[in-house]
Amino acid sequence: MELELQDVKVMGSFDGWIHGEQMSPESTASFTKFSTILKLLPGRYEIKFLVDGEWRLSPDLHILGEGPLANNLLVVE
């Protein structure tokens, strides 16, 4: 059974956790990935993904904190 995600946003400290940025799906024959472009100044940002109304972390990014307060770290150089 394949999970079909419908709505993915990246939320974070880059805008005070207010609006976030909608992510667009890009499908291939074997999977769908979501992406967006963020125009950010150099710095460290905490982010989290809002996937179909549920908060999710990326296993590919460093994780700060634990439990429901955990966020991913995004470093812009």
C-alpha positions as semicolon CSV with decimal commas, in nm:
position;residue;x (nm);y (nm);z (nm)
1;M;0,000;0,000;0,000
2;E;0,158;0,329;-0,109
3;L;0,120;0,635;0,112
4;E;0,008;0,939;-0,086
5;L;0,100;1,269;0,075
6;Q;-0,113;1,563;-0,029
7;D;0,007;1,873;0,157
8;V;0,365;1,938;0,266
9;K;0,497;2,265;0,410
10;V;0,832;2,352;0,561
11;M;0,783;2,562;0,874
12;G;1,050;2,726;1,082
13;S;1,229;3,002;1,261
14;F;1,301;3,170;0,926
15;D;0,959;3,339;0,949
16;G;0,878;3,298;1,318
17;W;0,691;2,972;1,254
18;I;0,401;3,173;1,107
19;H;0,345;3,097;0,738
20;G;0,604;2,847;0,625
21;E;0,654;2,758;0,261
22;Q;0,443;2,518;0,054
23;M;0,644;2,236;-0,102
24;S;0,575;2,104;-0,453
25;P;0,564;1,733;-0,539
26;E;0,800;1,590;-0,799
27;S;0,709;1,235;-0,900
28;T;0,920;0,967;-1,060
29;A;0,826;0,612;-1,143
30;S;0,928;0,489;-0,798
31;F;0,868;0,776;-0,553
32;T;0,752;1,133;-0,495
33;K;0,973;1,396;-0,338
34;F;0,870;1,742;-0,224
35;S;1,085;2,052;-0,268
36;T;1,079;2,429;-0,244
37;I;1,320;2,720;-0,267
38;L;1,380;2,932;0,042
39;K;1,564;3,262;0,009
40;L;1,740;3,292;0,344
41;L;2,025;3,495;0,483
42;P;2,326;3,302;0,616
43;G;2,255;3,160;0,959
44;R;2,112;2,870;1,155
45;Y;1,741;2,797;1,133
46;E;1,521;2,545;1,310
47;I;1,268;2,382;1,078
48;K;1,005;2,113;1,078
49;F;0,779;1,970;0,810
50;L;0,399;1,987;0,830
51;V;0,283;1,681;0,636
52;D;-0,091;1,645;0,591
53;G;-0,143;1,824;0,924
54;E;0,119;1,626;1,120
55;W;0,461;1,753;1,229
56;R;0,752;1,551;1,088
57;L;1,132;1,565;1,103
58;S;1,375;1,483;0,825
59;P;1,614;1,198;0,910
60;D;1,860;1,360;0,665
61;L;1,909;1,675;0,878
62;H;2,057;1,719;1,225
63;I;1,793;1,705;1,501
64;L;1,789;1,949;1,793
65;G;1,596;1,861;2,109
66;E;1,375;1,563;2,183
67;G;1,013;1,459;2,167
68;P;0,750;1,704;2,042
69;L;0,993;1,998;2,080
70;A;1,253;1,845;1,846
71;N;1,334;2,035;1,526
72;N;1,569;1,992;1,234
73;L;1,867;2,225;1,199
74;L;1,914;2,402;0,865
75;V;2,247;2,584;0,824
76;V;2,274;2,843;0,545
77;E;2,628;2,953;0,467
